[in-house]
Amino acid sequence: MTSANPKRKYPKPGKTEKPQEYPGSEEDMQSRPDYGKDSYEGSGKLEGKCVLVTGGDSGIGRAVAVCFAKEGADVLISHLPEEEEDANVTLEAIEASGRKGFAVAGNLGDEAFCEELIETAVEKLGKIDILVNNAALQTYYEGIDEITGEDFAEIYRVNVISPFWLAKAAAHNMKPGSAIINTASVEAYDPTETILPYSASKSALVSVTKGLAKELLDKGIRVNAVAPGPIWTPLNTHGSPEEELKKFGEDAPLGRPGQPVELAPVYVLLASNAGSYITGEVYGVTGGSGIA
């Protein structure tokens, strides 16, 4: 049984973790994140909904996909080809919840793939009610001299332009009452110099979120974002050097990193009819750091 004290609810997992090569695998982590398979209880908030989650193979994306399924949704996830093993674990958890699960491998930096992904989601699921733009690229740099213009371009293509492509294509297939949720970051508000292109891309995604919310208002489509703080996922096993990985998240006011399942209720709220008056907003889940 976990502690009721939020500071002690989960351990500090980085002490024994080893860095991985990009893109990182949840199955290869020493301390596996809690994605809600056993710890999350659904209550039918998304019954009958059809959802696309990018980067749904692991981390926050896996938690969102699994918890949405536990709330009654059918889910299609996208992932990189080399993340198939993790994706299969996510699909097993979705199907164990009694819902339909599908996975599509590909590169979100390719506009044609993004358009095909929306088409596939509609074909497999029958419709698309919710789009979660969660996939992201993060790279660690020793200093500014290591960062090139190409680095910015590659990271922006995946983290900013791809969510725009997907939202644009999805909106043509969505009915009033649908929702788009983008995964931003506390980095948009308090950037870390060693991951500067990533931080800047998340700032841009916040702007895209607010702009799309205005654009799609007349269609009855809500657009919001979640801005996580330090969350224990494979993204950080290749995004931080080993000495920083060992103390990952300890500088948050709660003294530990968050677990993916701890973000899921916010995504559920923004996706569900309970969030009908919420659009153009950014919800921080930062362990007390805030996003002001």
N, C-alpha and C positions, 0 to 999 in steps of 0.2 A: 504493500500500500504506500502510495507516495505521500509526502508531507503536504499539509494544508498551507504551510508557509511557502509563498511563491519563491523565496530565495533558496529553498531546499527541496522544491518539488522534483527537480532533476539534478543529476550530478554535473560536475565540471568535466566534460568528456575529453578534452584535448591532451591530457597529460601523456597518454600512450599512443596518440595518433601519429601516423607517418604521412608525409606529403605524398600525393599521387600525381601522375601525369594527367594532363588535360584529356578528357573532360572529367575524370574522376568517376568512381563507382561506389554506390552505396553498399553493395555487397562486399567490397574490399575494405570498408572502414572497420577499424577495431572496435569503436563505440558506435553502434548502429542508432540512427535517429529514430525517434518515436513518430511515426506517421499516422497513427490512429487506428491501425488494424484492430488492436485489442482495447485501446484506451478511449476511443471516441464512440459515443452512442448517438445515433441519429433519431430524428422524430418526424420524418416525413416532410420536412420543409421544402424539399425540391422534387417532390413526387411528380413523375411524368416529364421532368425536364431532360433536355438533351444538351450535353456539354462538350466543348473542346478545350483541353488543357495542354498548352505547349510546355515542353520540358516536364512532362508528367511522369517520367521514368523514375525520378528520385527527388529527395529534398522536399521543398515546399510544394512543388507540382504534384509529387506523389501523394502528399498529405491531402491536398485539395481534391485530387481525383478520387481517392479512397473515401474521404469524408463526404464528398458530394454523393457518391454511390450509396453510402449509408443513409443519406437523406432522401434517397429514392430516385436519383438521376442515373441515366445511361451516359457513359463517358467514353470519348475517344481521346487518346493522348498522342502527342507527337514527341519524337526523340531522335537523337543522332543514331546512325547505324551502329556505332560502336557501343551504344547504351542498351542494346537489345536485352541483355540479361536482366538489368534493372527493370526495364519496361515489362518484362514477363512477370516479375514479382508484383508489380503494380496491377497488372491485369488479373492475376490470380486473386488479389485482395478485392478488386472490384466485383469479380464474379462470385466470390465467396459471400458478398453482401446481397447477392440475388439480382444483380443488375448486369446489363450488357456492357462489355468492355472491348475496345478496339485500340490498336496501336499502329501508327504510321511512322516510318523512319524517313528522315530527309534533312536537308539543310535549310533552315529558315532564312538564311542570307540570300536565298534564291527566290525572286518574286514569283516565278512560275510555280515553284513548289508551294508557296503560301496560298496562291489561288487554287491550286489543285487540292490542298489540304482542306480548305473550306468545302469544296465540292465533294470530297470524300466523306467529310463529316456529315453533310446533308444526306449523301447516299447511304451511308452505313446506319446513321441514327434516325433518319427520316426527316429531321429538321435540326435547327440549331437555335437554342434559346439563350445559351450562355457561352461566352468566349473568355477564357482566362489566358491572357498573354503573360506567361511566367518565365519562359526560357530566356537565358541571358548568358553573355560571355564576359568573363572577368579575368584580367591578367595582372600579375604583380610586377612592379618595376622597381629596381634599386634606386633610380633617380630620374630626373627630368631628361637627361641626355639619352636615356634608353628608349624614350617614347617617340615614336614617329607619327607622321601624319597618317600613314597606312594603318597604324594601330587604332587611331581614332576612327578612321573610316570603317574598319572591320567591326569594331565594337558597336558603333552607331548603327551599322547595317542590321545587326542581330537584335540589339537592345531597343532601338527607336524606330527604324524604318520598317522592320518586319512587323511589329505590333500595329503600325499604321496600315500596312498592306492587308493584314489579316482582318482588322476592324472594318476596313473599307469593303472587303469582299463579304464579310459576315453580315454587314448591315443590309446588304441586298437580299439576304435570306431570312432576316429576323423580323418577327412580328412585334407590335407594341407590347411592352412588358418584359422584353428581353434585356439582357445586361452584358456589359463588357467590363472586365476587371483586369487592370494592369498591375503587375508586381513592380513597384518602384523600389525605393530603399531609403534608409536614413542617410545614406551617402549623398543623396540629392540635396540635403540640407547641411550636412557636416562632413565634407569630403575628406577622405584619407589620401595623402599625397602619393602613396605607393600604388594606388589603383585609380589614378586621376581620370583616365578615359572612361572607366566604368562609372565613376561618380558623376562625371559630366553627363553621361548618357542617361542616367537616372533622373537628373534634373530636367533634361529634355523630355523624358517620358512623362514627367509630371505635367509639363506644359501641353504635351500632346493629349493627355487625359482630359485636362480642363477644356481644351479646344474642341475635342471630339464630343464632350458632354453637351456643349452648346450646339454643335452641328447636328447631332442626332436627337435632340430634344423633341423636335416636331414629329419624328418617327416613333416616339415613345420608347426609345432605347436609352437606358441609363448607362453612364460610363463613370467608373470610379477607379481608385488605385489603393493598394495597400503598400505601406512603406515599412518593411521589416528592419529591425536592428540586426545584431549578430545572431544568426540562426544556424544551428548545427546541421550542415548539409555537405555533400561532396564538393560543392562549389568552393568551399573554403580549404579543402585539402590540397587543391592545386592553386589556390589564390593567396596563400600565406606561406612564408618560410616556416621551417619547423619550430624555431624558437617562439614565433608568434602564435603558431597553431596550438602549442602547449598551454597558452594562457588565453585562448580565444574566448571572447565574450566576458572575461572577468572584470573588465573595466565598465561594464554596464551597471547602472545603479542596483540592479538585482543580483549582481555578482556572478552571473553565469550566462551562457548563451541560451537562447530560446530553442525549443524543439519545434519541428514543422507543424505538429498537431496543434500547438498553441496558437497558430495563426488561423487555422481552419475555421473557427467560429466567425471570424470577421468576414472571410470570403463567403461563407454561407449566408450571413446577413445581407451582404451586398448583392448576392445572386438571387435571393428569395423575395417573395412578395412583401415580406416584412420591411424591406428596404426601399419601398416604393417612392419615398420622398427624399431619397439620397442620390444625388448625381453631381458630378464635378468635384467630388471630395477626395481627399487623401487621408487614409486612416493609418496612423503610426502604431506599430506593434514592436516596441524598441527596448523593452525591459526597463523603462523609466527614463530613457534618454530624451524622449520627445522629438518632434520634428519642427519646432518653431525656429 
